[in-house]
Each structure stands twice: as C-alpha cells, then as structure tokens.
C-alpha cells in the first residue's frame, strides 16, 4: 500500500539533497512524520495546505517502512500513518508536483 507525504518545495529539496529529513516543522513538533492514505490526502491538502503553492507529493510503500510506521487515530476517528523516524530518500517510490486548479489542489496521477 502506498502512503503519501505532502512536502513544501524546500522540504523536498532538503530530503533530496541530504538523503534524510525530519519532515515538516509540524512533524518535528509532534515527534513523528505525518502521512496520508490515498483516501486521506485530498483532505489533508484542503485542511493544511489550502493557501500554499509549490507542493510536492511523495509516495512511499507502507510495508517497507517496517515497525517505525504506526497507524494512529487522528481527525474524525480516521487512522493515519505516522512514521516514528526521519524520512529517507531511499524510501521514496516517486515524487510529483501538486498543481493548483480553479477548485484547489489537483493530485498527480499515480495516487492509488
């Protein structure tokens, strides 16, 4: 199963250039990296990134993240994947820019 991390362009650049990243400031503050499933990612965009541009969607394989990935209850009782370690470039299956249309953000192809 693929899970998704929304990164600002600078956060993606850090991961790409250094090979590792603690994630976004909220991830560092909360002590884990926030991910979304395919069904959750659009809601995450609307709730937390509505006014932002230059976003990148990063896909990772949930099973490959091992025991560091925990499924925990968050908003409205949904379980979200939380990674209790730094992001690693080696974990990234693919990355694609998130565009913005008239009605908000448009997810790239490949979200499944």
N, C-alpha and C positions, 0 to 999 in steps of 0.2 A: 504494500500500500504506500502510495506517495503521500507525503505531507509537505506543507508549504510554509515558507518564511518570507514575509514581506520586508524588504530592506530598502532604506533610502540609498541613493546612488553612492554616497560617501561611505556608508556602512558596507555596501557590496565591494567597493574599491578596497577597503581595509581587509576584508576577508580574502579577496582575490590576490592582493599584493603580499599580505603577510602569511596567508595559508591558514590562519586561525583568527577568530574574533569572538568576543564575549556577546556579540549581538548588538541590539539597540540599547539606548540608555534605560528603558523600562525593563529590559531583560537583566541588566546588571543590578538594577534596583530590586527586582523581585527574586533574584538568585537563580533564575532558570531562563532558558530561551523559549519564547512563546512561538508555537507553530499552530497551523490550522489545517483541517482536512479540506478536501475538495468542496464539500458542502458548507464549510465554515468560512472559507477565505474571502468570499464576496462581502459577507457581513463584517469581517474584520477590516476590510478596506473601507467600507462605509462608516464604521464606527470610529476607527482610529486614524484613518489617513485621508478623509474626505477632501481636505483642502491642500493636500500635498501632491507635488509633481515629482518626476524623476525617481520613480519607484521601480524596484526590480523584484520579480518573483523567483524564488529559489526553491527547487524541488529536491527532496531527499527521500530515500527509502526508509520507512519507519522501522522495519525489521532489522536493517543494517545498523541502526543506532544502538541496538542492544539494550542493556539494563539501565542505561542513562536516560532513556525515554520513559516517561511516566504519563499515563492518561489520567487527568485530574478534572474534577468538576469545576466549571467556571460559570460564565453567564448563562442564565436561564436553565441551569441544570445540565447543559451540554458538557461532555467530556472533551477536553482539548489536550493535544500532545504537548508536553513540556520537557525540554531537554536539560538535564542537570549536568552539563559540561559545556565547554566552549564549542562554537561552531568550527568545523574543519572543512577546508576546501575539498579535501578528499571525499567527504560525504555527499557533495553536491552532484546530483544526477544531471541537472540542467538549470540554466538561469535565463530569464527572458524579461524584457522591459514590460511594464504595465502602462498601457496608454490610457488617455482620458478622452471620452467622447462627450456628446451633449448631455447624456444622462449619468455621467460619472465615469469611474474607472472601468476599463474593459480588460478582463483577464486574457492572457495569451492562450493560444492553442496548447494543448497538452495537459491541461488541468483535468485530472480524472480521479 
